[in-house]
Amino acid sequence: MTGQTGRIAWAVTAWLVVVSGLHMWLNLDWSSLRNEWKTEETRKLNVAYIPVT
């Protein structure tokens, strides 16, 4: 039973890594995150607005 338990643990771990990686790749705004790590002089100002018509 130890062999099968180990395989299940590896499968669950692999599944979590794949799902977490896909989530980070698809849902995070990487350009905004990189902008926060830059110095204040090189940052871009991101201004949000609501268009009024």
N, C-alpha and C positions, 0 to 999 in steps of 0.2 A: 504493500500500500504506500510505502514511502516514495517509490518511483512515480506513481500516478499523482500523488499529492504535490510533488516537486514540479511535474509537468503542468499541473493546473495553476500552481503559483506563478510559473514562468508565463503561461498564457494570459493570466490576469494582469501581470505586470506589463507585458507587451501591449495588451489592449489599452491599458491606462496611458502608456507612453504615446501610442499612436493617436488616441483621441485627444489627449492634451496637446500634442504637437499640432494636430489639425486645427484645434481651437485657437491656438496662438497664431498660426499662420493665417487663418481666415478672418478672425474677429478682432485682432489688436490693430490699432492704428500706429504702425511702426514709425512713420515719419514724425508724428507728434511725440512719440516716446523719445526718438533720437533728438528732437528739438529741445526737449527738457534737459538733456545731458550736456548741451553746448553751453559755452560761456555766454554771458549776458550780451556781449557785443555782437556775437554771431547768430543769435537766435532770430527766428522769424516771428513776427507778431501775428498771431492767428486771431482774427476778429470775427466773431459770429454776429449775424444780424438776422432779423426777421423782416422779410420784404412786406411792405404795406402797399396794397393796391386799392 
